[in-house]
Amino acid sequence: MSGLERSPLHDALKSAGAAFGEVDGWEMPKVFQNIKAEYLSGKGTVAAIDRSHFGRLKVTGLQRLDLLHRISTNDIKGLVAGQGTETVMCTEKGRIRDRLLVYADADHYLVVTSPNMAAPIKEIIEKVRFRDDVTIEDVTSKTAMISLLGPETGRLLEWVSRATVKDLKPHQWRRVPIEGVSVLVARLTGCVGGDGFNLIVDAAEGGTVWNEIFAQGGSYGLNPMGSEAYEMLRVEFGVAAQGREITEEFNPLEARLDAAVHWSKGCYTGQEVIARLDSRHKIQKLLVGLLIDQGGVPEPRSRIFAGKVEVGVVTSVVPSLEMRRIIALAYVRNEQSAPGTRVEIHSGGGVIGAEVAALPFRPTPSPHAH
């Protein structure tokens, strides 16, 4: 797979049995030995996934908090070292450029972007920086990032690090030692698996941390996870992804990213448009789940109809192991967003029936499943 970027964890992943393929322009694990074990670990115990292809920007300078505060949707200015938040960088029209995680330290903050978004986000910040005392460094290649996902994650991390992490609130972080390596451990929220942590470490130490987690994590039901099992779980849990649900077609409220929007912080890029939408009655469409009728596999970007009226678009499609059927994420008009609503998907010259489902998906059989 020449021309694809490689994670600093590549050798450790290869030793763990990874079958590699292209993921967001990187050579990343698609699957390890057993996709079902990966999937079940993410839902029931704990799974480890390499997220080093997500972007990481280190931002320093006296005005760093003020700057990000005024160009994104959440309250950044109030963050102190050890705290973090999610925020959205929008266009002037209030559409989503990317969802960011911001971790504040004493002399800098670390911004985690979606895959392939570090350079565009850095460019946007540089453009609006003016004379502010702010420096942005892309540290994606200098660092590695592992996400641990699933209900046993906190217990596993505390065992491996001999440090307390379960008390961390969403997006709070602290440094803990794993096999003598200092690791930034940050709590996730609204993530695949229901609970999770990001682990960010110097690139050269990434393999050491990965291997130590697996050396000690077996009794917690730990498995490595590739992109295929992750995609299944991402759709089941209703987690939006860059280039699919997160695009400049949609705004943060349509994408159910309300937690990343601070309503009283004042002006930011796209704020006027989002403020006009702050009552849900003004949002024209919403991100929903779709239970696809048996036998149908719609293509992403397929159009959705209610009768003869076009009402939405399919964004992600996966097979669900637990529900034993095809499921999807889609944006549909408010009028069709209630769970149980029947819609038709026009895909590949055919018509596929589907039923709107609440997010995250729950494994309740539908009468149309048979």
N, C-alpha and C positions, 0 to 999 in steps of 0.2 A: 504493500500500500504506500508506494512512493508519493511524496508530496504532502502527506498528511502529518499534522503535528502529533507529537507523542507526549504522553504524560510522564512526569518524573517517576511515577509508580509503575511504569511499563514492565520492568523486569520482575517486580514483585507480583504483578497481576498475571504475568505469563507463568510464573512458578505456581500460582494458585489455580492454573488450568483455564485461563481466559481464552475464549475464541474471539479474536478481534475483528472489527469491521469499522466502517466509517460512521462516526457519530458527530454531527455538527462540524464536519471538516477535520476531525481528529481521529486518530487510530485508537479506539477505545473498546473495552470488552462489550460484546453484544450479549454473551451468555457464558456462564461457567459450566460446571458439569451437569447441572440439573436446574432447569428454569423453574420447575414447580417448587423445589426447595428454596430458591431465591425469593420467589413470590410469597410463599408461606412465611418465611422469616421476616420479610418486611411488614407483614400483617400481624404476626403473632409473637415474634421474639425480637430479633435484631438482625439487620442486614447492613453491610458496609458497601458503599459505592464510591468509586473514584469520581470526584467532581472537579478535577484539576483543569478541565476545559472551560469551566466558568471563569470569567474575567475577574481580576483583582487589581484595584488601583489604590495606591498609597498617596494620601493628600495631606500636605503639610502647609504651614504658613499661618500667620496670625488671623487671617479672615476666612479660614477654611470652613468653619461652621456656618458663618453668616452666608457664605457663597452657596453652599449646597442647600441651606435653608430656603433661600429665595428662588431656587430653580427647581425644587421638587416639592412633593405634596405633603410631606409630614414634618413634624417639629424636630428639626435637627439641632437648632441652636441650644436647646435645653439639655443635650446629651453630655454626660460626664464620663470619665474613663471607666470602663467596665460595662457601660451601657451600649445599647444598639437599637436599631429600629429598621422597619422596612419602609421604603418610600418609593414613589413612582416619578420618573422623569417624563414629562409630557411635552407635546408640541404646543404652540401658541393656541391651537384649537382644542386643547384638552385631551388629545389622543395619546395613547401610550407609546412612549419610545422604549422604555424598559422598566422592569421592577428591580429595585436595588436593595441590598442589605448594607447597612452602615454600622460599623463597629468603631466606637470612639475610644481613643487612647489619650494619654496625657499630652502628647506632642504631635499627634497625627490622627487621621481616621482612615480606616480600611473600608473600601467600597467593593462589594461583590456584585458583579453584573452577570447577566445571562451569557451563555457561550457566544463568542465572536462579537460581544458588545463592548469590550473594554476600550478598544480604539475609538469607536464612534462616541461613546460617553465621554471619554477624555477630550475629544475634539470639541464637543458641545461645551464642556466646562471651560476649556481654554478660550473659546469664543466669547463667553460672557464674563470672563474674569476681569477684563479691563485692567485697572492698575492695582487690583487687590493683591495683597501679599499671600499668594497661594501657589503651590507647586504640586503638579500631579505626575506621579511616576507609575507606569504600568509594570506591576510586579508579578503578573501572571506566570511568567516563565521562571521567576525566582522562588516561587512558592508552590506547594501542593495543597489540595483540599480534598478531604475525605468527609462524606456524610454518613453518619450512623443513623439508621431509621428503624422505628419499631418500638413497641411498648417496654422492652427490656433494656433499652439503650442506656438510660441513666445508671442502672445497676451495673451493667458491663463496664461503663466508663469509670465508675468509682472503684471497681475492683482493679482495673488495669492501671489506673493512675494513683491509687491510694489517696485520692483527693475528693473533696465534696463538689459535686456538680448538680445534683438533683434539685438543689435549692434555687438554681438560676431561673429567673423568669424569662419569658420569651425575648430573644435577641440580646439578653445579658450574656457576658462572656467573662472568662478568666483564664489565666495561663496555668496549666497543670503539667506535671512531668510524666512522660511515658517513655520508659527505657532510657532515662537520662536526657530526653529531648523535651524542650519547652514547646508546648502545643497550645495555641489559642483555641479554646473550646467554647462555642457559642450555641445557646439554645435556639431551636427552631420552633415555629408555630405554623399551624395550617399546612403541615407538610405531609408527604406520603408517610404512611405508617402511624400517623396520629401524634407521634412524639419523635424528636430527633435532635441531633447536634451536628454542627459543622466543626470540623477540625482543620485548622490552617497551620501550616508548618513550613519551614525552609525546604526548598525543593530537594536538597541533598539528604534530608532526614526523612522524607516521605515514606520511603520503602521500609525504613527501620520501624516507624510508627505503625504502618500497615501490618508488618509481620508480627510485631509484639501484640497487637490487638488480637490477631488470630492465634498466636501462641497461647494466650490466656483466655480466649473468649468462647471456647467450645461448649462449656457447660451452660452458657446462656442462649444456646440455639443460634449462634452466629453463623451466617453464610455470606460470602461475597455476592454481590448483585451486579448483573450486567444491564445494558440499556433496555433489553426487551422486557424483562420482568419489571423494571422501573416504569416503563411506559404503561404497562397494564395497570400498575398501582397508581400512577399519576392520574390516569383517567378515572379510575374508581374513586379516588379521593378528591377529584375535581380541582386539581392543581394546574393552574394555567402555565403554559410554556411559551417562551419567546418564539416568534415566527408562526405560531399556531393560534393560541388564544391571545397572546400579547403581541399586538401589531398596531400600526397607526390607523387601522380601521375602527378601533374601539377605544372607549374611555375607561378609566379605572372602576367606575361604578357598574358599568355593564359587565366588566370582568370579575365582579365581586371582590375587588381589592379595597373595599371601604376602610379596612383597618390601616391601610397605608395613607389615608387622607386625614389631615388635621383640619377641622372646620373653622377654628378661630385664630389661626396663626397669621392671617393676613395674606399679602400678595405673593404669588409665585407664578412661574410660567404655566399658563393654561388655567389659572385659578378662576377667572371670571366665568369661563364656560362651565367648569365643574360646579361652581357655586350655583349657577342657574339650574343645574340638574340635581341639587342636593335633596330635593324631595323625590322619592322613588317614582312618583307619578310622572315625572318628566323624563325618566329614562325609557327609551323606546324599545330597547332589547336587553336581554339578560343571558348570561352563560348558564346553560342547563346540561343535564345528562340526557342521553337518548338510549333506550332499550330497543335494539334493532330486532325486527321480526326474524324468526328462524329462516335461514337460507340466504339472507341478504348481507352483503358486505359493501357498504357504500364507500366511495372514494372521499378522502378529505377534500374540502372545498365544494362538495356537492351542494346543490341548492335544495332548500326545504320549502314545502308548500302546505298550506291548509286550503283544501279545495283547489281553486285556480289561482289563489293569491300566494305570491312568494313571501315567506315570512322569516327566512333565516338561512344560515350556512353551517355546514358541518366543518369542524376544525380538527378533531383527532378521532381516530377509530382504532380500537384494539379488541382482541378476544379476551374475555374475562374468565379465568380458570374457575373462580368460585361460582359465578353465575351461569357458566357453561353457555355463553352466548356472546354475540358481538355487542359491544357498547360503544358509545361515542360521546364526545363533548361537542356542543354546538351553541351558537347564538341564535335565539329566536325572539320574535316580537313579544312584548309583555302579554298580549292577549293569548298567546299559545304557551306561556312559560309555566303554567300550573302543572304539577305532577299528574300523570294520567291522561293528559291531552294527546290525542292521536294526530300524527302528521305524516306526510309522505315525502320521501327523499328521492329526488330525480338524479340518478347516477348511472353512467355508462349506457345511456339510452333506455334504461328501465326505471321502474318505480318500486321503491322499497318502503314498506310500512315501518313505523316506529312509534314509540310512546315516550313522552317526556318524563324524566325521572328527577327526583331531588338529588342534590349533591351534598355530601358524598353519597355514592351509590350504596344501597342496602340490598342484600341478596333476598328479595322477595319475589317469588315467581309471578310472572304476568300471565293473565289468561290468553294473551296473544303469543306466548312463547312456544306453543306446540302446534 
